[in-house]
Amino acid sequence: MTQFDIILAPLVAFLVGIIASMVGIGGGVFIVPFLTLVSGFSPQQSVGTSLTMILFTSLSSTVRYARQKRVDFVLGVILAVATIPGAFLGAYITTLVTAKLLGLAFGFFLILVALRMTFQSNAHESRLLEGRGSWHRRLVDSEGNIFEYDTNVGLGLVLSFLGGLSSGFLGIGGGSVMVPVLHLTMSLPMHVAAATSMFIMIFTSISGAVTHFSLGNVNLSYAILLCIGVVFGAQLGAHFSRKVSGRNLRRLFAVVLFLISLRMILKYL
């Protein structure tokens, strides 16, 4: 490890942490290419080291969002129960199915989700209060803003399982799937969806990080540098998030989701 790496790694992680925390993703979609192309890591080391960083991204973001009282902890725990077995099954399926076709299909699917997030009408924001399910939820954040929504937990469990399956199979961050599930399907306001996604990611990233660490795929010294940068970046991103409207936060997520889908399509082409 050079002095350049010691300076560059935490700086890159800091910037990634800001964006990742704001939109509710882990940031691995940016860190894995950085480790592979710039730092010369093997793909296995890149993924393992990135997952270790993502654990700290989600922990740091959740602490900040918890202070803002924008995390739906009850719903998050319920959905995490479905994402974890999905992730394990997805990892197992990689030994049975060719990843190229599913990777390309999922990449184009994410583009459609990004487009819907971008051009979603304002009317949807008002319909958040009506919801599509039977469980009424109400959160009051630290500034007195009230978030009310009716959500379908049964549908959320199925989609969360599929989200975990995609994460384990394709090696993508769970947030890129969970935020659209929480916002578009389960009717959570965008601020609550991003915050709750970060909380759910704690559970999914722990299993992945521990597994890769046991396989020797984690560069511990580099992971520490990344974690130092991402912890501060995630705190700043969560702080900025409360100053951005739900509409603009949704559009920012759509841009990030488009970059994720483009990277996935190029990877499997």
DRENFITI-805016 format. One record per residue (C-alpha): x, z, y. Coordinates in nm, 4 decimals. Layout:
<rs>
<r><east>X</east><up>Z</up><north>Y</north></r>
...
</rs>
This chain:
<rs>
<r><east>0.0000</east><up>0.0000</up><north>0.0000</north></r>
<r><east>0.1427</east><up>-0.1065</up><north>0.3358</north></r>
<r><east>0.1014</east><up>0.0510</up><north>0.6790</north></r>
<r><east>-0.1202</east><up>-0.2458</up><north>0.7634</north></r>
<r><east>-0.3549</east><up>-0.1488</up><north>0.4792</north></r>
<r><east>-0.3622</east><up>0.2129</up><north>0.5978</north></r>
<r><east>-0.4883</east><up>0.0970</up><north>0.9390</north></r>
<r><east>-0.7045</east><up>-0.1977</up><north>0.8340</north></r>
<r><east>-0.8971</east><up>-0.0409</up><north>0.5435</north></r>
<r><east>-1.0631</east><up>0.2457</up><north>0.7349</north></r>
<r><east>-1.1272</east><up>0.0184</up><north>1.0344</north></r>
<r><east>-1.3101</east><up>-0.2394</up><north>0.8223</north></r>
<r><east>-1.5001</east><up>0.0368</up><north>0.6408</north></r>
<r><east>-1.6005</east><up>0.1901</up><north>0.9741</north></r>
<r><east>-1.7529</east><up>-0.1387</up><north>1.0943</north></r>
<r><east>-1.9230</east><up>-0.1999</up><north>0.7591</north></r>
<r><east>-2.0593</east><up>0.1556</up><north>0.7621</north></r>
<r><east>-2.2330</east><up>0.0974</up><north>1.0967</north></r>
<r><east>-2.4227</east><up>-0.2110</up><north>0.9783</north></r>
<r><east>-2.4872</east><up>-0.0784</up><north>0.6263</north></r>
<r><east>-2.6342</east><up>0.2485</up><north>0.7500</north></r>
<r><east>-2.8585</east><up>0.0806</up><north>1.0067</north></r>
<r><east>-3.0255</east><up>-0.1543</up><north>0.7589</north></r>
<r><east>-3.0177</east><up>0.0626</up><north>0.4464</north></r>
<r><east>-2.7620</east><up>-0.1148</up><north>0.2246</north></r>
<r><east>-2.4387</east><up>0.0075</up><north>0.0677</north></r>
<r><east>-2.1966</east><up>-0.2390</up><north>0.2250</north></r>
<r><east>-2.0376</east><up>-0.3586</up><north>-0.0980</north></r>
<r><east>-2.1302</east><up>-0.7185</up><north>-0.0182</north></r>
<r><east>-1.8690</east><up>-0.7044</up><north>0.2598</north></r>
<r><east>-1.6127</east><up>-0.4701</up><north>0.1041</north></r>
<r><east>-1.5810</east><up>-0.6440</up><north>-0.2347</north></r>
<r><east>-1.4720</east><up>-0.9796</up><north>-0.0813</north></r>
<r><east>-1.2403</east><up>-0.7911</up><north>0.1562</north></r>
<r><east>-1.0679</east><up>-0.6090</up><north>-0.1298</north></r>
<r><east>-1.0453</east><up>-0.9238</up><north>-0.3415</north></r>
<r><east>-0.9343</east><up>-1.1748</up><north>-0.0792</north></r>
<r><east>-0.7366</east><up>-0.9615</up><north>0.1667</north></r>
<r><east>-0.6010</east><up>-0.6715</up><north>-0.0391</north></r>
<r><east>-0.5475</east><up>-0.8665</up><north>-0.3615</north></r>
<r><east>-0.7574</east><up>-0.6433</up><north>-0.5886</north></r>
<r><east>-0.8916</east><up>-0.7673</up><north>-0.9208</north></r>
<r><east>-1.2717</east><up>-0.8152</up><north>-0.9297</north></r>
<r><east>-1.3083</east><up>-0.5051</up><north>-1.1465</north></r>
<r><east>-1.1021</east><up>-0.2917</up><north>-0.9091</north></r>
<r><east>-1.2879</east><up>-0.4299</up><north>-0.6093</north></r>
<r><east>-1.6268</east><up>-0.3386</up><north>-0.7532</north></r>
<r><east>-1.5175</east><up>0.0069</up><north>-0.8721</north></r>
<r><east>-1.3468</east><up>0.0977</up><north>-0.5445</north></r>
<r><east>-1.6387</east><up>-0.0400</up><north>-0.3442</north></r>
<r><east>-1.8930</east><up>0.1640</up><north>-0.5418</north></r>
<r><east>-1.6923</east><up>0.4787</up><north>-0.4696</north></r>
<r><east>-1.7127</east><up>0.3975</up><north>-0.0988</north></r>
<r><east>-2.0856</east><up>0.3231</up><north>-0.1242</north></r>
<r><east>-2.1452</east><up>0.6731</up><north>-0.2594</north></r>
<r><east>-2.0020</east><up>0.8179</up><north>0.0601</north></r>
<r><east>-2.1882</east><up>0.5627</up><north>0.2733</north></r>
<r><east>-2.5178</east><up>0.6762</up><north>0.1276</north></r>
<r><east>-2.4302</east><up>1.0463</up><north>0.1468</north></r>
<r><east>-2.3182</east><up>1.0268</up><north>0.5098</north></r>
<r><east>-2.6179</east><up>0.8171</up><north>0.6145</north></r>
<r><east>-2.8636</east><up>1.0420</up><north>0.4332</north></r>
<r><east>-2.7272</east><up>1.3522</up><north>0.6067</north></r>
<r><east>-2.7795</east><up>1.1892</up><north>0.9460</north></r>
<r><east>-3.1215</east><up>1.0468</up><north>0.8593</north></r>
<r><east>-3.2279</east><up>1.3827</up><north>0.7158</north></r>
<r><east>-3.1534</east><up>1.5421</up><north>1.0536</north></r>
<r><east>-3.3732</east><up>1.2743</up><north>1.2098</north></r>
<r><east>-3.6413</east><up>1.3589</up><north>0.9484</north></r>
<r><east>-3.6886</east><up>0.9937</up><north>0.8562</north></r>
<r><east>-3.6206</east><up>1.0180</up><north>0.4813</north></r>
<r><east>-3.9176</east><up>1.0286</up><north>0.2443</north></r>
<r><east>-3.7394</east><up>1.2520</up><north>-0.0080</north></r>
<r><east>-4.0332</east><up>1.2902</up><north>-0.2467</north></r>
<r><east>-4.0905</east><up>0.9169</up><north>-0.2769</north></r>
<r><east>-3.7148</east><up>0.8542</up><north>-0.2914</north></r>
<r><east>-3.6642</east><up>1.0832</up><north>-0.5917</north></r>
<r><east>-3.9571</east><up>0.9232</up><north>-0.7754</north></r>
<r><east>-3.8225</east><up>0.5709</up><north>-0.7232</north></r>
<r><east>-3.4654</east><up>0.6734</up><north>-0.8092</north></r>
<r><east>-3.5928</east><up>0.7721</up><north>-1.1540</north></r>
<r><east>-3.6798</east><up>0.4048</up><north>-1.2098</north></r>
<r><east>-3.3706</east><up>0.2457</up><north>-1.0531</north></r>
<r><east>-3.1165</east><up>0.4350</up><north>-1.2656</north></r>
<r><east>-3.2319</east><up>0.3139</up><north>-1.6116</north></r>
<r><east>-3.2825</east><up>-0.0323</up><north>-1.4630</north></r>
<r><east>-2.9195</east><up>-0.0389</up><north>-1.3495</north></r>
<r><east>-2.7936</east><up>0.0668</up><north>-1.6933</north></r>
<r><east>-3.0087</east><up>-0.1977</up><north>-1.8644</north></r>
<r><east>-2.8919</east><up>-0.4616</up><north>-1.6174</north></r>
<r><east>-2.5291</east><up>-0.3805</up><north>-1.6964</north></r>
<r><east>-2.6033</east><up>-0.4162</up><north>-2.0682</north></r>
<r><east>-2.7838</east><up>-0.7492</up><north>-2.0228</north></r>
<r><east>-2.4672</east><up>-0.8981</up><north>-1.8724</north></r>
<r><east>-2.3354</east><up>-0.9116</up><north>-2.2299</north></r>
<r><east>-2.6349</east><up>-1.1178</up><north>-2.3454</north></r>
<r><east>-2.7338</east><up>-1.3555</up><north>-2.0643</north></r>
<r><east>-2.5419</east><up>-1.6035</up><north>-1.8511</north></r>
<r><east>-2.5259</east><up>-1.4683</up><north>-1.4968</north></r>
<r><east>-2.5056</east><up>-1.8061</up><north>-1.3204</north></r>
<r><east>-2.8701</east><up>-1.9113</up><north>-1.3464</north></r>
<r><east>-3.0132</east><up>-1.5707</up><north>-1.2621</north></r>
<r><east>-2.7596</east><up>-1.5243</up><north>-0.9822</north></r>
<r><east>-2.8585</east><up>-1.8528</up><north>-0.8185</north></r>
<r><east>-3.2299</east><up>-1.7837</up><north>-0.8597</north></r>
<r><east>-3.1950</east><up>-1.4370</up><north>-0.7149</north></r>
<r><east>-2.9865</east><up>-1.5680</up><north>-0.4254</north></r>
<r><east>-3.2592</east><up>-1.8148</up><north>-0.3253</north></r>
<r><east>-3.5204</east><up>-1.5440</up><north>-0.3722</north></r>
<r><east>-3.3344</east><up>-1.3226</up><north>-0.1248</north></r>
<r><east>-3.3363</east><up>-1.6089</up><north>0.1276</north></r>
<r><east>-3.7159</east><up>-1.6216</up><north>0.1027</north></r>
<r><east>-3.7305</east><up>-1.2448</up><north>0.1544</north></r>
<r><east>-3.4992</east><up>-1.2758</up><north>0.4563</north></r>
<r><east>-3.7222</east><up>-1.5460</up><north>0.6060</north></r>
<r><east>-4.0307</east><up>-1.3323</up><north>0.5553</north></r>
<r><east>-3.8583</east><up>-1.0354</up><north>0.7196</north></r>
<r><east>-3.7604</east><up>-1.2575</up><north>1.0139</north></r>
<r><east>-4.0951</east><up>-1.4239</up><north>1.0796</north></r>
<r><east>-4.3225</east><up>-1.1388</up><north>0.9771</north></r>
<r><east>-4.6005</east><up>-1.1047</up><north>1.2325</north></r>
<r><east>-4.6523</east><up>-0.7995</up><north>1.4488</north></r>
<r><east>-4.9887</east><up>-0.7573</up><north>1.2824</north></r>
<r><east>-4.8098</east><up>-0.6303</up><north>0.9746</north></r>
<r><east>-4.6779</east><up>-0.3383</up><north>1.1764</north></r>
<r><east>-5.0304</east><up>-0.2216</up><north>1.2517</north></r>
<r><east>-5.1359</east><up>-0.2741</up><north>0.8909</north></r>
<r><east>-4.8693</east><up>-0.0258</up><north>0.7821</north></r>
<r><east>-5.1250</east><up>0.2457</up><north>0.8529</north></r>
<r><east>-5.3703</east><up>0.0841</up><north>0.6135</north></r>
<r><east>-5.1231</east><up>0.0315</up><north>0.3301</north></r>
<r><east>-5.1861</east><up>-0.1212</up><north>-0.0105</north></r>
<r><east>-5.2003</east><up>0.1870</up><north>-0.2296</north></r>
<r><east>-5.3684</east><up>0.5201</up><north>-0.2703</north></r>
<r><east>-5.0997</east><up>0.7759</up><north>-0.1796</north></r>
<r><east>-5.1082</east><up>0.8649</up><north>0.1880</north></r>
<r><east>-4.7724</east><up>0.9704</up><north>0.3360</north></r>
<r><east>-4.7027</east><up>1.1205</up><north>0.6784</north></r>
<r><east>-4.3615</east><up>1.1880</up><north>0.8345</north></r>
<r><east>-4.2908</east><up>1.3325</up><north>1.1782</north></r>
<r><east>-3.9299</east><up>1.2734</up><north>1.2858</north></r>
<r><east>-3.7123</east><up>1.4934</up><north>1.5035</north></r>
<r><east>-3.8319</east><up>1.3158</up><north>1.8193</north></r>
<r><east>-4.1994</east><up>1.3618</up><north>1.7373</north></r>
<r><east>-4.2629</east><up>1.0030</up><north>1.6249</north></r>
<r><east>-4.5301</east><up>0.9874</up><north>1.3564</north></r>
<r><east>-4.4985</east><up>0.7531</up><north>1.0573</north></r>
<r><east>-4.8097</east><up>0.7194</up><north>0.8415</north></r>
<r><east>-4.8524</east><up>0.4833</up><north>0.5494</north></r>
<r><east>-5.0430</east><up>0.4485</up><north>0.2215</north></r>
<r><east>-4.8204</east><up>0.3438</up><north>-0.0637</north></r>
<r><east>-4.8592</east><up>0.2298</up><north>-0.4236</north></r>
<r><east>-4.6219</east><up>0.4396</up><north>-0.6342</north></r>
<r><east>-4.7006</east><up>0.2643</up><north>-0.9621</north></r>
<r><east>-4.6073</east><up>-0.0757</up><north>-0.8212</north></r>
<r><east>-4.3051</east><up>0.0815</up><north>-0.6509</north></r>
<r><east>-4.1766</east><up>0.2185</up><north>-0.9828</north></r>
<r><east>-4.1990</east><up>-0.1239</up><north>-1.1485</north></r>
<r><east>-4.0245</east><up>-0.2995</up><north>-0.8594</north></r>
<r><east>-3.7621</east><up>-0.0243</up><north>-0.8321</north></r>
<r><east>-3.6817</east><up>-0.0697</up><north>-1.2003</north></r>
<r><east>-3.6420</east><up>-0.4439</up><north>-1.1419</north></r>
<r><east>-3.4280</east><up>-0.3660</up><north>-0.8370</north></r>
<r><east>-3.2014</east><up>-0.1481</up><north>-1.0485</north></r>
<r><east>-3.1941</east><up>-0.4180</up><north>-1.3148</north></r>
<r><east>-3.0792</east><up>-0.6764</up><north>-1.0594</north></r>
<r><east>-2.8202</east><up>-0.4364</up><north>-0.9219</north></r>
<r><east>-2.6692</east><up>-0.3693</up><north>-1.2638</north></r>
<r><east>-2.6822</east><up>-0.7326</up><north>-1.3709</north></r>
<r><east>-2.5572</east><up>-0.8973</up><north>-1.0531</north></r>
<r><east>-2.3374</east><up>-0.6217</up><north>-0.9126</north></r>
<r><east>-2.5210</east><up>-0.6166</up><north>-0.5778</north></r>
<r><east>-2.6036</east><up>-0.3148</up><north>-0.3673</north></r>
<r><east>-2.9404</east><up>-0.1598</up><north>-0.4437</north></r>
<r><east>-3.0396</east><up>-0.1532</up><north>-0.0760</north></r>
<r><east>-3.0720</east><up>-0.5296</up><north>-0.0507</north></r>
<r><east>-3.3563</east><up>-0.5036</up><north>-0.3019</north></r>
<r><east>-3.4974</east><up>-0.1599</up><north>-0.2222</north></r>
<r><east>-3.5489</east><up>-0.2131</up><north>0.1528</north></r>
<r><east>-3.7791</east><up>-0.5158</up><north>0.1025</north></r>
<r><east>-3.9572</east><up>-0.3288</up><north>-0.1796</north></r>
<r><east>-4.0131</east><up>-0.0233</up><north>0.0396</north></r>
<r><east>-4.1067</east><up>-0.2155</up><north>0.3546</north></r>
<r><east>-4.2878</east><up>-0.5305</up><north>0.2418</north></r>
<r><east>-4.4475</east><up>-0.4075</up><north>-0.0800</north></r>
<r><east>-4.4895</east><up>-0.0311</up><north>-0.0392</north></r>
<r><east>-4.5721</east><up>-0.0455</up><north>0.3353</north></r>
<r><east>-4.3058</east><up>0.1984</up><north>0.4558</north></r>
<r><east>-4.2158</east><up>0.1500</up><north>0.8253</north></r>
<r><east>-3.8735</east><up>-0.0150</up><north>0.8586</north></r>
<r><east>-3.6997</east><up>0.2981</up><north>0.9904</north></r>
<r><east>-3.8284</east><up>0.5057</up><north>0.6989</north></r>
<r><east>-3.7500</east><up>0.2279</up><north>0.4489</north></r>
<r><east>-3.3846</east><up>0.2045</up><north>0.5587</north></r>
<r><east>-3.3381</east><up>0.5829</up><north>0.5561</north></r>
<r><east>-3.5076</east><up>0.6311</up><north>0.2177</north></r>
<r><east>-3.3095</east><up>0.3413</up><north>0.0695</north></r>
<r><east>-2.9846</east><up>0.5180</up><north>0.1589</north></r>
<r><east>-3.1098</east><up>0.8335</up><north>-0.0150</north></r>
<r><east>-3.2039</east><up>0.6413</up><north>-0.3326</north></r>
<r><east>-2.8619</east><up>0.4765</up><north>-0.3301</north></r>
<r><east>-2.6934</east><up>0.8147</up><north>-0.3821</north></r>
<r><east>-2.8311</east><up>0.8275</up><north>-0.7357</north></r>
<r><east>-2.7564</east><up>0.4668</up><north>-0.8281</north></r>
<r><east>-2.4031</east><up>0.4667</up><north>-0.6832</north></r>
<r><east>-2.3002</east><up>0.7887</up><north>-0.8607</north></r>
<r><east>-2.3557</east><up>0.6396</up><north>-1.2061</north></r>
<r><east>-2.1710</east><up>0.3203</up><north>-1.1149</north></r>
<r><east>-1.8775</east><up>0.4965</up><north>-0.9494</north></r>
<r><east>-1.8318</east><up>0.7424</up><north>-1.2373</north></r>
<r><east>-1.8429</east><up>0.4629</up><north>-1.4936</north></r>
<r><east>-1.5837</east><up>0.2523</up><north>-1.3131</north></r>
<r><east>-1.3627</east><up>0.5554</up><north>-1.2519</north></r>
<r><east>-1.3591</east><up>0.6296</up><north>-1.6263</north></r>
<r><east>-1.2602</east><up>0.2668</up><north>-1.6882</north></r>
<r><east>-0.9693</east><up>0.2903</up><north>-1.4432</north></r>
<r><east>-1.1278</east><up>0.0438</up><north>-1.1983</north></r>
<r><east>-1.1020</east><up>0.2701</up><north>-0.8921</north></r>
<r><east>-0.7966</east><up>0.2583</up><north>-0.6657</north></r>
<r><east>-0.8269</east><up>0.6197</up><north>-0.5539</north></r>
<r><east>-0.5865</east><up>0.6078</up><north>-0.2584</north></r>
<r><east>-0.7563</east><up>0.2974</up><north>-0.1172</north></r>
<r><east>-1.0997</east><up>0.4425</up><north>-0.1858</north></r>
<r><east>-1.0090</east><up>0.7501</up><north>0.0209</north></r>
<r><east>-0.9135</east><up>0.5297</up><north>0.3166</north></r>
<r><east>-1.2400</east><up>0.3373</up><north>0.2880</north></r>
<r><east>-1.4424</east><up>0.6581</up><north>0.2609</north></r>
<r><east>-1.2809</east><up>0.8032</up><north>0.5733</north></r>
<r><east>-1.3830</east><up>0.4995</up><north>0.7770</north></r>
<r><east>-1.7281</east><up>0.4518</up><north>0.6275</north></r>
<r><east>-1.8364</east><up>0.8156</up><north>0.6720</north></r>
<r><east>-1.7927</east><up>0.7930</up><north>1.0494</north></r>
<r><east>-1.9356</east><up>0.4400</up><north>1.0645</north></r>
<r><east>-2.2451</east><up>0.5440</up><north>0.8674</north></r>
<r><east>-2.3076</east><up>0.8339</up><north>1.1047</north></r>
<r><east>-2.2864</east><up>0.5992</up><north>1.4025</north></r>
<r><east>-2.5097</east><up>0.3398</up><north>1.2369</north></r>
<r><east>-2.7795</east><up>0.5978</up><north>1.1644</north></r>
<r><east>-2.7570</east><up>0.7099</up><north>1.5275</north></r>
<r><east>-2.7963</east><up>0.3527</up><north>1.6552</north></r>
<r><east>-3.0867</east><up>0.2912</up><north>1.4185</north></r>
<r><east>-3.3161</east><up>0.5333</up><north>1.5988</north></r>
<r><east>-3.2578</east><up>0.3409</up><north>1.9236</north></r>
<r><east>-3.3604</east><up>0.0055</up><north>1.7741</north></r>
<r><east>-3.7240</east><up>-0.0969</up><north>1.7360</north></r>
<r><east>-3.8626</east><up>-0.1508</up><north>1.3887</north></r>
<r><east>-3.9061</east><up>-0.5198</up><north>1.4665</north></r>
<r><east>-3.5415</east><up>-0.5698</up><north>1.5656</north></r>
<r><east>-3.4215</east><up>-0.3535</up><north>1.2783</north></r>
<r><east>-3.6176</east><up>-0.5755</up><north>1.0405</north></r>
<r><east>-3.4586</east><up>-0.8862</up><north>1.1909</north></r>
<r><east>-3.1109</east><up>-0.7348</up><north>1.1665</north></r>
<r><east>-3.1752</east><up>-0.6616</up><north>0.7998</north></r>
<r><east>-3.2918</east><up>-1.0209</up><north>0.7504</north></r>
<r><east>-2.9624</east><up>-1.1529</up><north>0.8901</north></r>
<r><east>-2.7605</east><up>-0.9252</up><north>0.6616</north></r>
<r><east>-2.9808</east><up>-1.0203</up><north>0.3658</north></r>
<r><east>-2.9246</east><up>-1.3889</up><north>0.4392</north></r>
<r><east>-2.5461</east><up>-1.3326</up><north>0.4326</north></r>
<r><east>-2.5805</east><up>-1.1492</up><north>0.1013</north></r>
<r><east>-2.7859</east><up>-1.4299</up><north>-0.0517</north></r>
<r><east>-2.5460</east><up>-1.6966</up><north>0.0783</north></r>
<r><east>-2.2502</east><up>-1.5132</up><north>-0.0734</north></r>
<r><east>-2.4337</east><up>-1.4814</up><north>-0.4043</north></r>
<r><east>-2.5247</east><up>-1.8505</up><north>-0.4153</north></r>
<r><east>-2.1667</east><up>-1.9558</up><north>-0.3352</north></r>
<r><east>-2.0345</east><up>-1.7145</up><north>-0.5964</north></r>
<r><east>-2.2496</east><up>-1.8536</up><north>-0.8777</north></r>
<r><east>-2.2042</east><up>-2.2161</up><north>-0.7733</north></r>
</rs>
